[in-house]
Amino acid sequence: MKAPDKIYIQTNAGEAFSSKWTIIPFRDFENTEYIRKDALLEWANKELSIRRDSGDSDFLPAIVVLDDLIDKLNEL
């Protein structure tokens, strides 16, 4: 079974108070959202590829930021 891209944990004042999690936000509770690292890396690499392949110099700042983001995620 594939792991979900996002999960939600019930929180109260920023502190998790339940070991329960779900892929759909809890109703009537504050939620803390978590995302899988590899899902974020997949998205960042795809966006980086699109911008590099465009040849548009206006994307240069975005390319630098995406490179930095990918490097940081790989360090985690």
C-alpha positions as CSV (number, residue, x, y, z in Angstrom):
1,M,0.0,0.0,0.0
2,K,1.3,3.5,-0.9
3,A,1.8,5.9,1.9
4,P,-0.4,9.0,1.8
5,D,1.1,12.3,0.7
6,K,-0.4,14.1,3.6
7,I,-1.6,13.1,7.1
8,Y,-3.4,15.2,9.7
9,I,-3.0,14.9,13.5
10,Q,-5.4,16.4,16.0
11,T,-3.8,19.3,17.9
12,N,-4.7,21.7,20.7
13,A,-2.7,25.0,21.0
14,G,-0.1,23.5,18.7
15,E,0.5,20.4,20.7
16,A,-0.5,17.0,19.4
17,F,-2.9,15.4,21.8
18,S,-3.8,12.2,19.9
19,S,-1.8,9.4,18.4
20,K,-4.5,9.1,15.8
21,W,-4.0,10.4,12.3
22,T,-6.0,10.5,9.2
23,I,-5.7,11.5,5.5
24,I,-8.7,13.8,5.9
25,P,-8.6,16.8,8.2
26,F,-10.4,16.2,11.5
27,R,-13.7,18.1,11.9
28,D,-14.2,20.2,15.0
29,F,-10.5,20.1,15.9
30,E,-7.4,22.0,15.0
31,N,-5.2,20.0,12.7
32,T,-1.4,19.7,12.2
33,E,-0.6,18.7,8.6
34,Y,2.4,16.6,7.7
35,I,3.6,15.8,4.2
36,R,5.9,13.0,3.0
37,K,9.4,14.2,2.2
38,D,9.6,12.2,-1.0
39,A,6.3,13.7,-2.2
40,L,7.7,17.2,-1.7
41,L,11.0,16.2,-3.4
42,E,9.1,14.7,-6.4
43,W,7.1,18.0,-6.8
44,A,10.2,20.2,-6.4
45,N,12.2,18.1,-9.0
46,K,9.3,18.3,-11.5
47,E,9.0,22.0,-11.1
48,L,12.8,22.5,-11.4
49,S,12.8,20.4,-14.6
50,I,9.9,22.5,-16.1
51,R,11.7,25.8,-15.4
52,R,15.1,24.6,-16.6
53,D,13.7,23.3,-19.8
54,S,11.8,26.5,-20.5
55,G,15.0,28.4,-21.4
56,D,13.3,31.5,-19.9
57,S,15.8,33.6,-17.8
58,D,12.9,35.0,-15.7
59,F,12.8,31.6,-14.0
60,L,16.4,31.9,-12.8
61,P,15.5,32.9,-9.2
62,A,13.0,30.1,-9.0
63,I,15.6,27.6,-10.2
64,V,18.0,28.8,-7.5
65,V,15.3,28.5,-4.8
66,L,14.2,25.1,-6.0
67,D,17.8,23.9,-6.1
68,D,18.3,25.1,-2.5
69,L,15.0,23.5,-1.4
70,I,16.0,20.1,-2.9
71,D,19.4,20.3,-1.3
72,K,17.9,21.0,2.1
73,L,15.3,18.2,1.8
74,N,18.0,15.8,0.8
75,E,19.9,16.7,4.0
76,L,17.0,15.8,6.2
